[in-house]
Amino acid sequence: MTENRITALLRQDKKLLLAYYMPEFPVAGATLPVLEALQESGADIIELGIPFSDPVGDGPVIQEAAHRSIANGVTLHRLLDIVGRARRGEGCRKITIPILLMGYCNPLIAYGGDCFLTDSTEAGVDGLLLPDLPPEEAGEFLERAKAFNMAVVFLISPVTPPERIEMIDAMSTDFSYCLAVNATTGTAKLSQGDTEASVDDYLKRVRLHAKKKFVVGFGIKDRERVEHMWRLADGAVVGTALLQNIASAGTPQEAARLAGEFWRTLR
């Protein structure tokens, strides 16, 4: 079995910069040019959102992006077709960096579990991040995903106790995803009672109890914040800020240009 792209990447001794992008945002046809721009500008992994009508973990920017993505014709079948085209270099330079799909369980259930895993693998998807899949109920799905060489990433939050950090770390295939705050995506401010020091202490606690690498997302919007997270974790995820920076684009080419310009400020 060919080595998963994520596994190969994580063997490198480097800090990671992950991009979260909602397909076909802000205009139809933007996905392939934006993926190319992100790869060319230094993204290590791309998280592609699976648009969903009720994204309970997402803030207003990603909710709006999901609604626009759906309006622009994105379904799960269409998304996998786009990933396949990206891997083959149809409509863009061939995308060779790892691709994660991030979304909710309902669309996967509607698609059909093994059918989804088969089609995702054939398209070139490397892993899945499903925020509403509880680790305690994920055993069977995790085993099926491993049979398809598909990585599964689980979430850790600031209130996750040490023993649960260890469990999530053990279940995550290659790395875990830490929420910087207990809030929806795009949150720039800390929760009431939190301080920068408490976030740092939380990530140090994860480091103490996790054996695998972990990345941090939610509220990371500029180079300063990325560098801060790199000192504490193995990678930083930027999503809402990326979408905000390309939201005004009127053409796929403009979306790609804006995405590349913004990403280079982070790298």
C-alpha positions as CSV (number, residue, x, y, z in Angstrom):
1,M,0.0,0.0,0.0
2,T,1.4,3.4,-1.0
3,E,2.3,5.6,2.0
4,N,-0.2,8.2,2.9
5,R,0.9,11.7,2.0
6,I,0.2,13.0,5.5
7,T,2.4,10.2,7.1
8,A,5.2,11.1,4.7
9,L,4.9,14.8,5.5
10,L,5.0,14.4,9.2
11,R,8.2,12.5,9.1
12,Q,9.8,15.8,8.0
13,D,11.2,18.0,10.8
14,K,9.3,21.2,10.0
15,K,6.5,23.3,11.4
16,L,3.3,23.0,9.3
17,L,1.0,25.6,7.9
18,L,-2.4,24.3,7.0
19,A,-5.0,26.1,4.9
20,Y,-8.7,25.6,5.4
21,Y,-10.7,26.4,2.2
22,M,-14.4,26.1,1.3
23,P,-14.6,24.8,-2.3
24,E,-16.0,27.1,-5.0
25,F,-15.8,30.1,-2.7
26,P,-16.4,32.9,-3.4
27,V,-17.3,32.1,-7.0
28,A,-17.9,28.9,-9.1
29,G,-14.7,27.7,-10.7
30,A,-12.4,29.1,-8.0
31,T,-11.4,25.8,-6.3
32,L,-8.7,24.5,-8.6
33,P,-6.9,27.9,-9.1
34,V,-7.1,28.6,-5.3
35,L,-5.6,25.1,-4.5
36,E,-2.8,25.8,-7.0
37,A,-2.1,29.2,-5.4
38,L,-2.1,27.8,-1.9
39,Q,0.3,25.0,-2.9
40,E,2.6,27.4,-4.7
41,S,2.6,29.8,-1.8
42,G,3.7,27.3,0.8
43,A,0.6,25.5,2.3
44,D,1.7,22.1,3.7
45,I,-1.8,20.6,3.9
46,I,-5.1,21.8,2.6
47,E,-8.3,21.2,4.5
48,L,-11.3,21.3,2.1
49,G,-14.6,22.0,3.8
50,I,-17.5,19.8,3.1
51,P,-20.3,22.4,2.7
52,F,-23.2,21.6,5.1
53,S,-26.4,23.6,5.7
54,D,-26.1,23.4,9.5
55,P,-22.4,23.8,10.4
56,V,-22.8,24.0,14.2
57,G,-19.0,24.4,14.9
58,D,-18.4,27.2,12.4
59,G,-18.6,30.9,12.8
60,P,-20.4,33.3,10.4
61,V,-17.6,33.5,7.8
62,I,-17.4,29.8,7.2
63,Q,-21.2,29.4,7.5
64,E,-21.6,32.0,4.7
65,A,-18.9,30.3,2.7
66,A,-20.7,27.0,3.0
67,H,-24.0,28.5,1.9
68,R,-22.2,30.1,-1.1
69,S,-20.4,26.8,-1.9
70,I,-23.7,25.0,-2.0
71,A,-25.3,27.7,-4.1
72,N,-22.3,27.3,-6.5
73,G,-23.2,23.7,-7.0
74,V,-20.9,21.8,-4.5
75,T,-22.1,18.4,-3.4
76,L,-19.9,15.7,-1.9
77,H,-19.8,14.0,-5.2
78,R,-18.8,17.2,-6.9
79,L,-16.2,17.9,-4.3
80,L,-14.5,14.5,-4.8
81,D,-14.6,15.1,-8.6
82,I,-12.7,18.4,-8.0
83,V,-10.1,16.6,-5.8
84,G,-9.6,14.0,-8.5
85,R,-9.1,16.7,-11.1
86,A,-6.6,18.5,-8.8
87,R,-4.6,15.3,-8.4
88,R,-4.5,14.8,-12.1
89,G,-3.6,18.4,-12.9
90,E,-6.7,19.1,-14.9
91,G,-7.4,22.8,-14.8
92,C,-4.4,23.6,-12.5
93,R,-0.9,22.4,-11.8
94,K,-1.0,19.0,-10.2
95,I,-1.8,19.2,-6.5
96,T,0.7,17.0,-4.7
97,I,0.3,18.1,-1.1
98,P,-2.0,16.3,1.4
99,I,-5.7,17.0,1.2
100,L,-8.0,16.6,4.2
101,L,-11.8,16.8,4.1
102,M,-13.3,18.6,7.0
103,G,-17.0,18.3,7.6
104,Y,-19.9,16.8,9.5
105,C,-21.1,13.2,9.5
106,N,-24.5,13.6,7.9
107,P,-23.3,14.0,4.3
108,L,-21.0,11.0,4.7
109,I,-23.9,8.9,6.1
110,A,-26.1,10.0,3.2
111,Y,-23.3,9.1,0.7
112,G,-22.7,5.7,2.3
113,G,-19.7,4.9,4.4
114,D,-17.6,2.4,2.4
115,C,-18.7,4.1,-0.9
116,F,-17.5,7.4,0.5
117,L,-14.1,5.9,1.6
118,T,-13.7,4.1,-1.8
119,D,-14.5,7.2,-3.8
120,S,-12.4,9.5,-1.6
121,T,-9.4,7.2,-1.8
122,E,-9.7,7.0,-5.6
123,A,-10.0,10.8,-5.8
124,G,-6.8,11.4,-3.8
125,V,-8.1,12.4,-0.4
126,D,-5.6,11.7,2.4
127,G,-7.6,12.1,5.5
128,L,-10.8,13.2,7.3
129,L,-11.6,15.6,10.2
130,L,-15.2,15.1,11.4
131,P,-15.9,17.4,14.4
132,D,-19.1,15.7,15.3
133,L,-17.7,12.2,15.3
134,P,-17.2,11.3,19.0
135,P,-14.0,9.3,19.6
136,E,-16.0,6.8,21.8
137,E,-18.2,6.0,18.8
138,A,-15.6,6.1,16.1
139,G,-13.9,2.7,16.5
140,E,-15.6,0.9,13.6
141,F,-15.3,3.8,11.2
142,L,-11.6,4.3,12.2
143,E,-10.8,0.7,11.3
144,R,-12.6,1.0,8.0
145,A,-10.7,4.2,7.2
146,K,-7.4,2.6,8.0
147,A,-8.2,-0.2,5.6
148,F,-8.4,2.5,2.9
149,N,-5.2,4.1,4.0
150,M,-7.2,7.1,5.1
151,A,-6.1,9.2,8.0
152,V,-8.6,10.3,10.7
153,V,-8.0,13.4,12.8
154,F,-9.7,14.0,16.1
155,L,-10.2,17.2,18.1
156,I,-8.8,18.3,21.4
157,S,-10.2,21.4,23.2
158,P,-9.0,23.5,26.1
159,V,-11.2,21.6,28.5
160,T,-10.1,18.1,27.4
161,P,-8.7,16.3,30.5
162,P,-5.3,14.6,30.3
163,E,-6.7,11.0,30.1
164,R,-8.9,12.0,27.1
165,I,-6.0,13.8,25.4
166,E,-4.1,10.5,25.6
167,M,-7.1,8.6,24.2
168,I,-7.6,11.1,21.3
169,D,-3.9,11.1,20.6
170,A,-3.9,7.4,20.4
171,M,-6.9,7.3,18.0
172,S,-5.8,10.1,15.7
173,T,-4.0,8.4,12.8
174,D,-1.1,10.9,12.3
175,F,-1.8,14.0,14.3
176,S,-4.5,15.7,16.4
177,Y,-6.2,19.0,15.9
178,C,-6.3,21.4,19.0
179,L,-8.9,24.1,19.2
180,A,-7.2,27.2,20.4
181,V,-10.5,28.3,22.1
182,N,-13.8,26.8,23.1
183,A,-15.8,28.7,20.4
184,T,-16.8,28.6,16.8
185,T,-14.3,29.0,13.9
186,G,-13.0,32.5,13.3
187,T,-13.0,33.5,17.0
188,A,-10.4,36.1,17.4
189,K,-10.9,36.8,21.1
190,L,-10.3,34.4,23.9
191,S,-13.2,33.1,25.9
192,Q,-14.1,34.8,29.2
193,G,-11.6,33.8,31.8
194,D,-9.0,32.7,29.3
195,T,-5.7,34.4,28.8
196,E,-2.8,34.0,26.4
197,A,-1.0,32.3,29.3
198,S,-3.8,29.8,29.8
199,V,-3.9,28.9,26.1
200,D,-0.1,28.4,26.3
201,D,-0.5,26.2,29.4
202,Y,-3.2,24.2,27.6
203,L,-1.0,23.5,24.6
204,K,1.9,22.6,26.9
205,R,-0.4,20.1,28.6
206,V,-1.3,18.6,25.3
207,R,2.5,18.3,24.5
208,L,3.0,16.5,27.8
209,H,0.2,13.9,27.2
210,A,0.3,13.5,23.4
211,K,2.8,11.2,21.7
212,K,1.9,12.2,18.2
213,K,2.2,15.7,16.6
214,F,-0.7,18.2,16.9
215,V,-1.8,21.3,15.1
216,V,-3.8,24.3,16.4
217,G,-6.7,26.1,14.7
218,F,-9.4,28.7,15.4
219,G,-8.6,32.4,15.5
220,I,-5.2,32.3,13.8
221,K,-5.2,35.1,11.3
222,D,-1.7,36.5,10.8
223,R,2.1,35.7,10.8
224,E,2.5,36.7,14.4
225,R,-0.1,34.3,15.6
226,V,1.2,31.5,13.4
227,E,4.7,31.9,14.8
228,H,3.3,31.9,18.3
229,M,1.5,28.6,17.7
230,W,4.6,27.1,16.0
231,R,6.5,27.6,19.3
232,L,3.9,25.5,21.1
233,A,2.6,23.0,18.5
234,D,3.6,21.3,15.3
235,G,1.4,23.3,13.0
236,A,-1.1,26.1,12.7
237,V,-4.3,26.2,10.7
238,V,-5.7,29.3,9.0
239,G,-9.2,29.3,7.6
240,T,-11.5,32.1,8.4
241,A,-8.8,34.8,7.6
242,L,-8.1,33.1,4.3
243,L,-11.8,33.2,3.3
244,Q,-12.1,36.8,4.4
245,N,-9.2,37.8,2.2
246,I,-10.7,36.2,-0.9
247,A,-14.4,37.0,-0.3
248,S,-14.4,40.0,-2.6
249,A,-13.1,38.2,-5.6
250,G,-15.3,38.3,-8.6
251,T,-13.5,35.7,-10.7
252,P,-11.6,32.4,-10.0
253,Q,-8.3,34.1,-11.1
254,E,-8.8,37.0,-8.7
255,A,-9.6,34.5,-5.8
256,A,-6.4,32.6,-6.6
257,R,-4.3,35.8,-6.7
258,L,-5.7,37.0,-3.3
259,A,-5.2,33.6,-1.8
260,G,-1.6,33.4,-2.8
261,E,-0.9,37.0,-1.7
262,F,-2.4,36.4,1.7
263,W,-0.7,33.0,2.2
264,R,2.7,34.4,1.4
265,T,2.3,36.9,4.3
266,L,1.9,33.9,6.6
267,R,4.8,31.9,5.2
